[in-house]
Amino acid sequence: MKEEWMVGLSALVDGEDVADVALLAEALADPEGREALFQLVRLRATVRADESRPRPEFYEKMRPILVVSGAWSGRRVLRGLAAAVVFILGTASLIDLGLRLREKPADQPPRATRVLRFEPGVDWKTSAR
């Protein structure tokens, strides 16, 4: 039997849109396709009728794994605070960068506030190597 038939028949049983109606007709024309449709419908009915639930022991064993402990909630708070700090610092950095980029560069170099004078022989010595 073709796998494409099973896909089309399964979609039909599940109530989904059938993409290729010709392929569905081909599957239903073949005895194997009709048998597969019967098996899918029977499987669907069996699953719907099944009302089994896990035993209470299962829930008792799973509770420690699934329950959020106090440590996890504290970690969540710390993660949230860390994320907020990173977001605020990043935003402030981007704003500062934007303000710096908007400033126009000076047309003239800055004025000298003091003049440094160096005297040969006093501040440095030359040597011939």
BELNOR-V266124 format. One line per field, one symbol per residue. psi: psi as a letter, one per 20 degrees, with the letter a starting at -180 (. if undefined). A space follows every 10 residues. Layout:
# BELNOR-V266124
psi: ???
This chain:
# BELNOR-V266124
psi: qqhhghgghg hghijrpogn hhhghgghhq hhghgggggg gggghgghio kqqqrhhghh hhghhhpprh hhhhhggggg gghggggggg ghghgggghh hhppqqhqqq qpiqpppppq hghrpqqp.
